[in-house]
Amino acid sequence: LAQYLLYSTLAFVCTQQLSLRWRKSMTDTTTNKWLDKDTKPYYRLQAIYGNTDNPDQRIEDDIKKYTDSATSLTINAVDSVLKLATFSEILWNLSTPFNLASVGGPNVNIDGLMFWAAFGYSMFGTRLTHAIGKSLSDQNAELQKRTATYRFNLMRTKESVDTIAMNDGEDVEKNNLRKAFTPVVEATGDIISTQKQVVFLQSLFGNLSYPVPYFISAPSIFT
């Protein structure tokens, strides 16, 4: 128990420190490029193009999400590879040679049936999950964009408190904020709809992972 607690704590600290240092480095680099003294991109983006997509959010929010997600995905990938290397050998050794003739096929032996079955099952589930959930990337990007626009409207309201108060513009401002928040609700609804399908699929595959091995090994067991 003590070893596990020590490992868990050290793993958490190292992961968070890695993500934090990476975020700091990317933030410094991005800020330096945005506020470059020679090229002045902060001015040119606004004066020339005029449709800059919230650079404040890109620097603060996007970098944090990127570093956190990339760190988590990398660690999970390493963990999965290690588990694959460990359990592949176990599955291969547990599998008895399977002859296709026992199920009406040609007289061909398949070694490591459980390994190939697990590999195929995982690949099929991964491909299906990707097909359903691949739109989440664009949907999350759109949500961030709409959230930043809504936050900008809130900031504008805060900066215009004197004008709003003198002109009794509270109702107009509330209506503007409501209109700015509606796209956020719609984008969030799209994400929930897609995630619902992904969660259903993952739950289905997770529960099927219990009977599937017995089904695959049944011919060998009866033989």
Biotite code that builds the C-alpha atoms (Angstrom):
import biotite.structure as struc

atoms = struc.array([
    struc.Atom([0.000, 0.000, 0.000], chain_id="A", res_id=1, res_name="LEU", atom_name="CA", element="C"),
    struc.Atom([2.801, 2.421, 0.893], chain_id="A", res_id=2, res_name="ALA", atom_name="CA", element="C"),
    struc.Atom([4.545, 1.769, -2.434], chain_id="A", res_id=3, res_name="GLN", atom_name="CA", element="C"),
    struc.Atom([1.315, 2.330, -4.335], chain_id="A", res_id=4, res_name="TYR", atom_name="CA", element="C"),
    struc.Atom([0.597, 5.606, -2.518], chain_id="A", res_id=5, res_name="LEU", atom_name="CA", element="C"),
    struc.Atom([4.140, 6.806, -3.150], chain_id="A", res_id=6, res_name="LEU", atom_name="CA", element="C"),
    struc.Atom([3.939, 5.863, -6.824], chain_id="A", res_id=7, res_name="TYR", atom_name="CA", element="C"),
    struc.Atom([0.547, 7.536, -7.289], chain_id="A", res_id=8, res_name="SER", atom_name="CA", element="C"),
    struc.Atom([1.686, 10.748, -5.622], chain_id="A", res_id=9, res_name="THR", atom_name="CA", element="C"),
    struc.Atom([4.955, 10.926, -7.562], chain_id="A", res_id=10, res_name="LEU", atom_name="CA", element="C"),
    struc.Atom([3.170, 10.177, -10.834], chain_id="A", res_id=11, res_name="ALA", atom_name="CA", element="C"),
    struc.Atom([0.656, 12.957, -10.208], chain_id="A", res_id=12, res_name="PHE", atom_name="CA", element="C"),
    struc.Atom([3.326, 15.495, -9.243], chain_id="A", res_id=13, res_name="VAL", atom_name="CA", element="C"),
    struc.Atom([5.554, 14.661, -12.205], chain_id="A", res_id=14, res_name="CYS", atom_name="CA", element="C"),
    struc.Atom([2.642, 14.818, -14.643], chain_id="A", res_id=15, res_name="THR", atom_name="CA", element="C"),
    struc.Atom([1.426, 18.168, -13.344], chain_id="A", res_id=16, res_name="GLN", atom_name="CA", element="C"),
    struc.Atom([4.921, 19.659, -13.285], chain_id="A", res_id=17, res_name="GLN", atom_name="CA", element="C"),
    struc.Atom([5.552, 18.506, -16.849], chain_id="A", res_id=18, res_name="LEU", atom_name="CA", element="C"),
    struc.Atom([2.286, 20.042, -18.036], chain_id="A", res_id=19, res_name="SER", atom_name="CA", element="C"),
    struc.Atom([2.926, 23.275, -16.126], chain_id="A", res_id=20, res_name="LEU", atom_name="CA", element="C"),
    struc.Atom([6.468, 23.721, -17.478], chain_id="A", res_id=21, res_name="ARG", atom_name="CA", element="C"),
    struc.Atom([5.316, 22.969, -20.995], chain_id="A", res_id=22, res_name="TRP", atom_name="CA", element="C"),
    struc.Atom([2.482, 25.475, -20.659], chain_id="A", res_id=23, res_name="ARG", atom_name="CA", element="C"),
    struc.Atom([4.855, 28.146, -19.326], chain_id="A", res_id=24, res_name="LYS", atom_name="CA", element="C"),
    struc.Atom([7.254, 27.608, -22.216], chain_id="A", res_id=25, res_name="SER", atom_name="CA", element="C"),
    struc.Atom([4.504, 27.755, -24.854], chain_id="A", res_id=26, res_name="MET", atom_name="CA", element="C"),
    struc.Atom([2.899, 30.806, -23.222], chain_id="A", res_id=27, res_name="THR", atom_name="CA", element="C"),
    struc.Atom([6.217, 32.693, -23.203], chain_id="A", res_id=28, res_name="ASP", atom_name="CA", element="C"),
    struc.Atom([6.874, 31.777, -26.833], chain_id="A", res_id=29, res_name="THR", atom_name="CA", element="C"),
    struc.Atom([3.395, 32.707, -28.010], chain_id="A", res_id=30, res_name="THR", atom_name="CA", element="C"),
    struc.Atom([3.325, 35.970, -26.052], chain_id="A", res_id=31, res_name="THR", atom_name="CA", element="C"),
    struc.Atom([6.712, 36.981, -27.444], chain_id="A", res_id=32, res_name="ASN", atom_name="CA", element="C"),
    struc.Atom([5.510, 36.332, -30.986], chain_id="A", res_id=33, res_name="LYS", atom_name="CA", element="C"),
    struc.Atom([2.229, 38.185, -30.431], chain_id="A", res_id=34, res_name="TRP", atom_name="CA", element="C"),
    struc.Atom([3.939, 41.241, -28.895], chain_id="A", res_id=35, res_name="LEU", atom_name="CA", element="C"),
    struc.Atom([6.941, 41.239, -31.190], chain_id="A", res_id=36, res_name="ASP", atom_name="CA", element="C"),
    struc.Atom([8.423, 44.732, -31.320], chain_id="A", res_id=37, res_name="LYS", atom_name="CA", element="C"),
    struc.Atom([9.518, 44.583, -34.953], chain_id="A", res_id=38, res_name="ASP", atom_name="CA", element="C"),
    struc.Atom([6.538, 43.012, -36.718], chain_id="A", res_id=39, res_name="THR", atom_name="CA", element="C"),
    struc.Atom([3.817, 44.122, -34.231], chain_id="A", res_id=40, res_name="LYS", atom_name="CA", element="C"),
    struc.Atom([1.384, 41.274, -35.007], chain_id="A", res_id=41, res_name="PRO", atom_name="CA", element="C"),
    struc.Atom([-0.951, 42.338, -32.164], chain_id="A", res_id=42, res_name="TYR", atom_name="CA", element="C"),
    struc.Atom([-1.610, 45.586, -34.071], chain_id="A", res_id=43, res_name="TYR", atom_name="CA", element="C"),
    struc.Atom([-1.583, 44.197, -37.592], chain_id="A", res_id=44, res_name="ARG", atom_name="CA", element="C"),
    struc.Atom([-4.063, 41.427, -36.795], chain_id="A", res_id=45, res_name="LEU", atom_name="CA", element="C"),
    struc.Atom([-6.567, 43.964, -35.531], chain_id="A", res_id=46, res_name="GLN", atom_name="CA", element="C"),
    struc.Atom([-5.892, 46.847, -37.934], chain_id="A", res_id=47, res_name="ALA", atom_name="CA", element="C"),
    struc.Atom([-5.452, 44.875, -41.175], chain_id="A", res_id=48, res_name="ILE", atom_name="CA", element="C"),
    struc.Atom([-7.574, 41.776, -40.757], chain_id="A", res_id=49, res_name="TYR", atom_name="CA", element="C"),
    struc.Atom([-10.032, 43.009, -38.138], chain_id="A", res_id=50, res_name="GLY", atom_name="CA", element="C"),
    struc.Atom([-11.428, 39.546, -37.388], chain_id="A", res_id=51, res_name="ASN", atom_name="CA", element="C"),
    struc.Atom([-8.867, 38.239, -34.933], chain_id="A", res_id=52, res_name="THR", atom_name="CA", element="C"),
    struc.Atom([-10.324, 35.276, -33.088], chain_id="A", res_id=53, res_name="ASP", atom_name="CA", element="C"),
    struc.Atom([-9.711, 36.269, -29.466], chain_id="A", res_id=54, res_name="ASN", atom_name="CA", element="C"),
    struc.Atom([-5.908, 36.049, -29.089], chain_id="A", res_id=55, res_name="PRO", atom_name="CA", element="C"),
    struc.Atom([-6.331, 36.379, -25.325], chain_id="A", res_id=56, res_name="ASP", atom_name="CA", element="C"),
    struc.Atom([-8.201, 33.080, -25.238], chain_id="A", res_id=57, res_name="GLN", atom_name="CA", element="C"),
    struc.Atom([-5.751, 31.391, -27.594], chain_id="A", res_id=58, res_name="ARG", atom_name="CA", element="C"),
    struc.Atom([-2.863, 32.297, -25.311], chain_id="A", res_id=59, res_name="ILE", atom_name="CA", element="C"),
    struc.Atom([-4.515, 31.547, -21.970], chain_id="A", res_id=60, res_name="GLU", atom_name="CA", element="C"),
    struc.Atom([-7.129, 28.873, -22.522], chain_id="A", res_id=61, res_name="ASP", atom_name="CA", element="C"),
    struc.Atom([-6.028, 26.996, -25.627], chain_id="A", res_id=62, res_name="ASP", atom_name="CA", element="C"),
    struc.Atom([-2.444, 26.505, -24.493], chain_id="A", res_id=63, res_name="ILE", atom_name="CA", element="C"),
    struc.Atom([-3.601, 25.109, -21.145], chain_id="A", res_id=64, res_name="LYS", atom_name="CA", element="C"),
    struc.Atom([-6.022, 22.696, -22.785], chain_id="A", res_id=65, res_name="LYS", atom_name="CA", element="C"),
    struc.Atom([-3.418, 21.640, -25.331], chain_id="A", res_id=66, res_name="TYR", atom_name="CA", element="C"),
    struc.Atom([-0.669, 20.916, -22.802], chain_id="A", res_id=67, res_name="THR", atom_name="CA", element="C"),
    struc.Atom([-3.018, 19.145, -20.377], chain_id="A", res_id=68, res_name="ASP", atom_name="CA", element="C"),
    struc.Atom([-4.567, 16.999, -23.110], chain_id="A", res_id=69, res_name="SER", atom_name="CA", element="C"),
    struc.Atom([-1.267, 16.205, -24.817], chain_id="A", res_id=70, res_name="ALA", atom_name="CA", element="C"),
    struc.Atom([0.372, 15.212, -21.530], chain_id="A", res_id=71, res_name="THR", atom_name="CA", element="C"),
    struc.Atom([-2.563, 13.012, -20.541], chain_id="A", res_id=72, res_name="SER", atom_name="CA", element="C"),
    struc.Atom([-2.762, 11.354, -23.963], chain_id="A", res_id=73, res_name="LEU", atom_name="CA", element="C"),
    struc.Atom([0.983, 10.693, -24.033], chain_id="A", res_id=74, res_name="THR", atom_name="CA", element="C"),
    struc.Atom([0.998, 9.076, -20.599], chain_id="A", res_id=75, res_name="ILE", atom_name="CA", element="C"),
    struc.Atom([-2.068, 6.994, -21.425], chain_id="A", res_id=76, res_name="ASN", atom_name="CA", element="C"),
    struc.Atom([-0.447, 5.894, -24.686], chain_id="A", res_id=77, res_name="ALA", atom_name="CA", element="C"),
    struc.Atom([2.711, 4.757, -22.892], chain_id="A", res_id=78, res_name="VAL", atom_name="CA", element="C"),
    struc.Atom([0.610, 2.949, -20.288], chain_id="A", res_id=79, res_name="ASP", atom_name="CA", element="C"),
    struc.Atom([-1.409, 1.223, -23.015], chain_id="A", res_id=80, res_name="SER", atom_name="CA", element="C"),
    struc.Atom([1.712, 0.100, -24.871], chain_id="A", res_id=81, res_name="VAL", atom_name="CA", element="C"),
    struc.Atom([3.161, -1.388, -21.679], chain_id="A", res_id=82, res_name="LEU", atom_name="CA", element="C"),
    struc.Atom([-0.089, -3.205, -20.943], chain_id="A", res_id=83, res_name="LYS", atom_name="CA", element="C"),
    struc.Atom([-0.232, -4.445, -24.518], chain_id="A", res_id=84, res_name="LEU", atom_name="CA", element="C"),
    struc.Atom([3.287, -5.850, -24.284], chain_id="A", res_id=85, res_name="ALA", atom_name="CA", element="C"),
    struc.Atom([2.494, -7.553, -20.969], chain_id="A", res_id=86, res_name="THR", atom_name="CA", element="C"),
    struc.Atom([-0.929, -9.031, -21.689], chain_id="A", res_id=87, res_name="PHE", atom_name="CA", element="C"),
    struc.Atom([-0.188, -9.997, -25.282], chain_id="A", res_id=88, res_name="SER", atom_name="CA", element="C"),
    struc.Atom([2.263, -12.623, -24.087], chain_id="A", res_id=89, res_name="GLU", atom_name="CA", element="C"),
    struc.Atom([-0.214, -13.857, -21.484], chain_id="A", res_id=90, res_name="ILE", atom_name="CA", element="C"),
    struc.Atom([-3.045, -14.136, -24.021], chain_id="A", res_id=91, res_name="LEU", atom_name="CA", element="C"),
    struc.Atom([-0.805, -15.867, -26.530], chain_id="A", res_id=92, res_name="TRP", atom_name="CA", element="C"),
    struc.Atom([0.321, -18.453, -23.993], chain_id="A", res_id=93, res_name="ASN", atom_name="CA", element="C"),
    struc.Atom([-3.226, -19.055, -22.778], chain_id="A", res_id=94, res_name="LEU", atom_name="CA", element="C"),
    struc.Atom([-4.518, -19.695, -26.298], chain_id="A", res_id=95, res_name="SER", atom_name="CA", element="C"),
    struc.Atom([-4.550, -23.236, -27.577], chain_id="A", res_id=96, res_name="THR", atom_name="CA", element="C"),
    struc.Atom([-4.185, -23.821, -31.335], chain_id="A", res_id=97, res_name="PRO", atom_name="CA", element="C"),
    struc.Atom([-7.589, -23.414, -32.954], chain_id="A", res_id=98, res_name="PHE", atom_name="CA", element="C"),
    struc.Atom([-8.485, -25.378, -36.064], chain_id="A", res_id=99, res_name="ASN", atom_name="CA", element="C"),
    struc.Atom([-10.987, -23.732, -38.377], chain_id="A", res_id=100, res_name="LEU", atom_name="CA", element="C"),
    struc.Atom([-12.292, -27.159, -39.331], chain_id="A", res_id=101, res_name="ALA", atom_name="CA", element="C"),
    struc.Atom([-14.007, -27.346, -35.925], chain_id="A", res_id=102, res_name="SER", atom_name="CA", element="C"),
    struc.Atom([-16.389, -24.592, -37.025], chain_id="A", res_id=103, res_name="VAL", atom_name="CA", element="C"),
    struc.Atom([-16.859, -25.802, -40.588], chain_id="A", res_id=104, res_name="GLY", atom_name="CA", element="C"),
    struc.Atom([-13.860, -24.028, -42.110], chain_id="A", res_id=105, res_name="GLY", atom_name="CA", element="C"),
    struc.Atom([-10.701, -25.267, -43.815], chain_id="A", res_id=106, res_name="PRO", atom_name="CA", element="C"),
    struc.Atom([-8.184, -27.422, -41.977], chain_id="A", res_id=107, res_name="ASN", atom_name="CA", element="C"),
    struc.Atom([-6.033, -24.526, -40.795], chain_id="A", res_id=108, res_name="VAL", atom_name="CA", element="C"),
    struc.Atom([-4.636, -23.964, -37.307], chain_id="A", res_id=109, res_name="ASN", atom_name="CA", element="C"),
    struc.Atom([-4.603, -20.482, -35.776], chain_id="A", res_id=110, res_name="ILE", atom_name="CA", element="C"),
    struc.Atom([-2.101, -19.880, -33.015], chain_id="A", res_id=111, res_name="ASP", atom_name="CA", element="C"),
    struc.Atom([-2.783, -17.228, -30.371], chain_id="A", res_id=112, res_name="GLY", atom_name="CA", element="C"),
    struc.Atom([-6.514, -17.047, -31.057], chain_id="A", res_id=113, res_name="LEU", atom_name="CA", element="C"),
    struc.Atom([-7.255, -15.040, -27.892], chain_id="A", res_id=114, res_name="MET", atom_name="CA", element="C"),
    struc.Atom([-4.590, -12.499, -28.791], chain_id="A", res_id=115, res_name="PHE", atom_name="CA", element="C"),
    struc.Atom([-5.914, -11.961, -32.296], chain_id="A", res_id=116, res_name="TRP", atom_name="CA", element="C"),
    struc.Atom([-9.481, -11.817, -31.049], chain_id="A", res_id=117, res_name="ALA", atom_name="CA", element="C"),
    struc.Atom([-8.597, -9.192, -28.441], chain_id="A", res_id=118, res_name="ALA", atom_name="CA", element="C"),
    struc.Atom([-6.620, -7.203, -31.005], chain_id="A", res_id=119, res_name="PHE", atom_name="CA", element="C"),
    struc.Atom([-9.446, -7.278, -33.534], chain_id="A", res_id=120, res_name="GLY", atom_name="CA", element="C"),
    struc.Atom([-12.051, -6.419, -30.907], chain_id="A", res_id=121, res_name="TYR", atom_name="CA", element="C"),
    struc.Atom([-9.995, -3.422, -29.738], chain_id="A", res_id=122, res_name="SER", atom_name="CA", element="C"),
    struc.Atom([-9.324, -2.166, -33.251], chain_id="A", res_id=123, res_name="MET", atom_name="CA", element="C"),
    struc.Atom([-12.980, -2.458, -34.218], chain_id="A", res_id=124, res_name="PHE", atom_name="CA", element="C"),
    struc.Atom([-14.079, -0.588, -31.083], chain_id="A", res_id=125, res_name="GLY", atom_name="CA", element="C"),
    struc.Atom([-11.448, 2.106, -31.583], chain_id="A", res_id=126, res_name="THR", atom_name="CA", element="C"),
    struc.Atom([-12.377, 2.636, -35.218], chain_id="A", res_id=127, res_name="ARG", atom_name="CA", element="C"),
    struc.Atom([-16.084, 2.836, -34.419], chain_id="A", res_id=128, res_name="LEU", atom_name="CA", element="C"),
    struc.Atom([-15.491, 5.252, -31.536], chain_id="A", res_id=129, res_name="THR", atom_name="CA", element="C"),
    struc.Atom([-13.352, 7.461, -33.771], chain_id="A", res_id=130, res_name="HIS", atom_name="CA", element="C"),
    struc.Atom([-15.992, 7.487, -36.485], chain_id="A", res_id=131, res_name="ALA", atom_name="CA", element="C"),
    struc.Atom([-18.642, 8.659, -34.026], chain_id="A", res_id=132, res_name="ILE", atom_name="CA", element="C"),
    struc.Atom([-16.544, 11.034, -31.928], chain_id="A", res_id=133, res_name="GLY", atom_name="CA", element="C"),
    struc.Atom([-14.230, 12.627, -34.506], chain_id="A", res_id=134, res_name="LYS", atom_name="CA", element="C"),
    struc.Atom([-16.557, 15.625, -34.791], chain_id="A", res_id=135, res_name="SER", atom_name="CA", element="C"),
    struc.Atom([-15.891, 16.500, -31.138], chain_id="A", res_id=136, res_name="LEU", atom_name="CA", element="C"),
    struc.Atom([-12.672, 18.265, -32.101], chain_id="A", res_id=137, res_name="SER", atom_name="CA", element="C"),
    struc.Atom([-14.426, 20.779, -34.343], chain_id="A", res_id=138, res_name="ASP", atom_name="CA", element="C"),
    struc.Atom([-17.342, 21.064, -31.933], chain_id="A", res_id=139, res_name="GLN", atom_name="CA", element="C"),
    struc.Atom([-15.067, 21.914, -29.008], chain_id="A", res_id=140, res_name="ASN", atom_name="CA", element="C"),
    struc.Atom([-13.201, 24.477, -31.100], chain_id="A", res_id=141, res_name="ALA", atom_name="CA", element="C"),
    struc.Atom([-16.504, 26.099, -32.033], chain_id="A", res_id=142, res_name="GLU", atom_name="CA", element="C"),
    struc.Atom([-17.594, 26.114, -28.384], chain_id="A", res_id=143, res_name="LEU", atom_name="CA", element="C"),
    struc.Atom([-14.368, 27.832, -27.348], chain_id="A", res_id=144, res_name="GLN", atom_name="CA", element="C"),
    struc.Atom([-14.858, 30.439, -30.047], chain_id="A", res_id=145, res_name="LYS", atom_name="CA", element="C"),
    struc.Atom([-18.436, 31.169, -29.000], chain_id="A", res_id=146, res_name="ARG", atom_name="CA", element="C"),
    struc.Atom([-17.521, 31.200, -25.309], chain_id="A", res_id=147, res_name="THR", atom_name="CA", element="C"),
    struc.Atom([-14.760, 33.709, -25.981], chain_id="A", res_id=148, res_name="ALA", atom_name="CA", element="C"),
    struc.Atom([-17.200, 35.915, -27.887], chain_id="A", res_id=149, res_name="THR", atom_name="CA", element="C"),
    struc.Atom([-19.642, 35.779, -24.979], chain_id="A", res_id=150, res_name="TYR", atom_name="CA", element="C"),
    struc.Atom([-16.855, 36.601, -22.536], chain_id="A", res_id=151, res_name="ARG", atom_name="CA", element="C"),
    struc.Atom([-15.868, 39.556, -24.708], chain_id="A", res_id=152, res_name="PHE", atom_name="CA", element="C"),
    struc.Atom([-19.440, 40.864, -24.543], chain_id="A", res_id=153, res_name="ASN", atom_name="CA", element="C"),
    struc.Atom([-19.358, 40.581, -20.750], chain_id="A", res_id=154, res_name="LEU", atom_name="CA", element="C"),
    struc.Atom([-16.106, 42.536, -20.668], chain_id="A", res_id=155, res_name="MET", atom_name="CA", element="C"),
    struc.Atom([-17.583, 45.171, -22.947], chain_id="A", res_id=156, res_name="ARG", atom_name="CA", element="C"),
    struc.Atom([-20.554, 45.502, -20.614], chain_id="A", res_id=157, res_name="THR", atom_name="CA", element="C"),
    struc.Atom([-18.244, 45.935, -17.646], chain_id="A", res_id=158, res_name="LYS", atom_name="CA", element="C"),
    struc.Atom([-16.286, 48.642, -19.444], chain_id="A", res_id=159, res_name="GLU", atom_name="CA", element="C"),
    struc.Atom([-19.463, 50.487, -20.449], chain_id="A", res_id=160, res_name="SER", atom_name="CA", element="C"),
    struc.Atom([-21.175, 50.647, -17.063], chain_id="A", res_id=161, res_name="VAL", atom_name="CA", element="C"),
    struc.Atom([-21.325, 54.473, -17.066], chain_id="A", res_id=162, res_name="ASP", atom_name="CA", element="C"),
    struc.Atom([-22.941, 54.635, -20.497], chain_id="A", res_id=163, res_name="THR", atom_name="CA", element="C"),
    struc.Atom([-25.422, 51.887, -19.652], chain_id="A", res_id=164, res_name="ILE", atom_name="CA", element="C"),
    struc.Atom([-26.407, 53.546, -16.376], chain_id="A", res_id=165, res_name="ALA", atom_name="CA", element="C"),
    struc.Atom([-26.881, 57.031, -17.827], chain_id="A", res_id=166, res_name="MET", atom_name="CA", element="C"),
    struc.Atom([-28.989, 55.770, -20.754], chain_id="A", res_id=167, res_name="ASN", atom_name="CA", element="C"),
    struc.Atom([-30.996, 53.141, -18.825], chain_id="A", res_id=168, res_name="ASP", atom_name="CA", element="C"),
    struc.Atom([-29.668, 50.549, -21.201], chain_id="A", res_id=169, res_name="GLY", atom_name="CA", element="C"),
    struc.Atom([-29.943, 47.569, -18.877], chain_id="A", res_id=170, res_name="GLU", atom_name="CA", element="C"),
    struc.Atom([-32.683, 45.845, -20.881], chain_id="A", res_id=171, res_name="ASP", atom_name="CA", element="C"),
    struc.Atom([-30.837, 46.316, -24.159], chain_id="A", res_id=172, res_name="VAL", atom_name="CA", element="C"),
    struc.Atom([-27.621, 45.003, -22.626], chain_id="A", res_id=173, res_name="GLU", atom_name="CA", element="C"),
    struc.Atom([-29.369, 41.977, -21.149], chain_id="A", res_id=174, res_name="LYS", atom_name="CA", element="C"),
    struc.Atom([-30.865, 41.193, -24.544], chain_id="A", res_id=175, res_name="ASN", atom_name="CA", element="C"),
    struc.Atom([-27.443, 41.483, -26.209], chain_id="A", res_id=176, res_name="ASN", atom_name="CA", element="C"),
    struc.Atom([-25.863, 39.181, -23.636], chain_id="A", res_id=177, res_name="LEU", atom_name="CA", element="C"),
    struc.Atom([-28.695, 36.709, -24.037], chain_id="A", res_id=178, res_name="ARG", atom_name="CA", element="C"),
    struc.Atom([-28.164, 36.652, -27.799], chain_id="A", res_id=179, res_name="LYS", atom_name="CA", element="C"),
    struc.Atom([-24.418, 36.183, -27.297], chain_id="A", res_id=180, res_name="ALA", atom_name="CA", element="C"),
    struc.Atom([-24.987, 33.277, -24.902], chain_id="A", res_id=181, res_name="PHE", atom_name="CA", element="C"),
    struc.Atom([-27.470, 31.418, -27.115], chain_id="A", res_id=182, res_name="THR", atom_name="CA", element="C"),
    struc.Atom([-24.734, 30.141, -29.506], chain_id="A", res_id=183, res_name="PRO", atom_name="CA", element="C"),
    struc.Atom([-22.826, 28.822, -26.473], chain_id="A", res_id=184, res_name="VAL", atom_name="CA", element="C"),
    struc.Atom([-25.860, 26.784, -25.418], chain_id="A", res_id=185, res_name="VAL", atom_name="CA", element="C"),
    struc.Atom([-26.329, 25.456, -28.954], chain_id="A", res_id=186, res_name="GLU", atom_name="CA", element="C"),
    struc.Atom([-22.657, 24.455, -29.286], chain_id="A", res_id=187, res_name="ALA", atom_name="CA", element="C"),
    struc.Atom([-22.739, 22.759, -25.885], chain_id="A", res_id=188, res_name="THR", atom_name="CA", element="C"),
    struc.Atom([-25.866, 20.840, -26.927], chain_id="A", res_id=189, res_name="GLY", atom_name="CA", element="C"),
    struc.Atom([-24.072, 19.538, -30.022], chain_id="A", res_id=190, res_name="ASP", atom_name="CA", element="C"),
    struc.Atom([-21.180, 18.307, -27.878], chain_id="A", res_id=191, res_name="ILE", atom_name="CA", element="C"),
    struc.Atom([-23.524, 16.610, -25.419], chain_id="A", res_id=192, res_name="ILE", atom_name="CA", element="C"),
    struc.Atom([-25.295, 14.850, -28.286], chain_id="A", res_id=193, res_name="SER", atom_name="CA", element="C"),
    struc.Atom([-22.037, 13.498, -29.697], chain_id="A", res_id=194, res_name="THR", atom_name="CA", element="C"),
    struc.Atom([-20.653, 12.540, -26.291], chain_id="A", res_id=195, res_name="GLN", atom_name="CA", element="C"),
    struc.Atom([-23.878, 10.679, -25.544], chain_id="A", res_id=196, res_name="LYS", atom_name="CA", element="C"),
    struc.Atom([-23.248, 8.418, -28.517], chain_id="A", res_id=197, res_name="GLN", atom_name="CA", element="C"),
    struc.Atom([-19.597, 7.900, -27.552], chain_id="A", res_id=198, res_name="VAL", atom_name="CA", element="C"),
    struc.Atom([-20.485, 7.057, -23.935], chain_id="A", res_id=199, res_name="VAL", atom_name="CA", element="C"),
    struc.Atom([-23.155, 4.592, -25.098], chain_id="A", res_id=200, res_name="PHE", atom_name="CA", element="C"),
    struc.Atom([-20.681, 2.890, -27.432], chain_id="A", res_id=201, res_name="LEU", atom_name="CA", element="C"),
    struc.Atom([-17.951, 2.698, -24.780], chain_id="A", res_id=202, res_name="GLN", atom_name="CA", element="C"),
    struc.Atom([-20.387, 1.274, -22.231], chain_id="A", res_id=203, res_name="SER", atom_name="CA", element="C"),
    struc.Atom([-21.590, -1.283, -24.753], chain_id="A", res_id=204, res_name="LEU", atom_name="CA", element="C"),
    struc.Atom([-18.075, -2.430, -25.651], chain_id="A", res_id=205, res_name="PHE", atom_name="CA", element="C"),
    struc.Atom([-17.044, -2.413, -22.003], chain_id="A", res_id=206, res_name="GLY", atom_name="CA", element="C"),
    struc.Atom([-19.860, -4.776, -21.042], chain_id="A", res_id=207, res_name="ASN", atom_name="CA", element="C"),
    struc.Atom([-19.396, -6.986, -24.109], chain_id="A", res_id=208, res_name="LEU", atom_name="CA", element="C"),
    struc.Atom([-15.744, -7.447, -23.197], chain_id="A", res_id=209, res_name="SER", atom_name="CA", element="C"),
    struc.Atom([-16.833, -9.914, -20.464], chain_id="A", res_id=210, res_name="TYR", atom_name="CA", element="C"),
    struc.Atom([-18.822, -12.502, -22.496], chain_id="A", res_id=211, res_name="PRO", atom_name="CA", element="C"),
    struc.Atom([-16.847, -12.157, -25.744], chain_id="A", res_id=212, res_name="VAL", atom_name="CA", element="C"),
    struc.Atom([-13.746, -14.064, -24.500], chain_id="A", res_id=213, res_name="PRO", atom_name="CA", element="C"),
    struc.Atom([-15.937, -16.972, -23.350], chain_id="A", res_id=214, res_name="TYR", atom_name="CA", element="C"),
    struc.Atom([-17.708, -17.023, -26.701], chain_id="A", res_id=215, res_name="PHE", atom_name="CA", element="C"),
    struc.Atom([-14.407, -17.086, -28.594], chain_id="A", res_id=216, res_name="ILE", atom_name="CA", element="C"),
    struc.Atom([-12.872, -19.784, -26.429], chain_id="A", res_id=217, res_name="SER", atom_name="CA", element="C"),
    struc.Atom([-16.044, -21.930, -26.362], chain_id="A", res_id=218, res_name="ALA", atom_name="CA", element="C"),
    struc.Atom([-15.089, -24.162, -29.350], chain_id="A", res_id=219, res_name="PRO", atom_name="CA", element="C"),
    struc.Atom([-11.758, -25.023, -27.768], chain_id="A", res_id=220, res_name="SER", atom_name="CA", element="C"),
    struc.Atom([-13.384, -25.637, -24.392], chain_id="A", res_id=221, res_name="ILE", atom_name="CA", element="C"),
    struc.Atom([-15.993, -28.010, -25.852], chain_id="A", res_id=222, res_name="PHE", atom_name="CA", element="C"),
    struc.Atom([-13.355, -29.738, -27.964], chain_id="A", res_id=223, res_name="THR", atom_name="CA", element="C"),
])
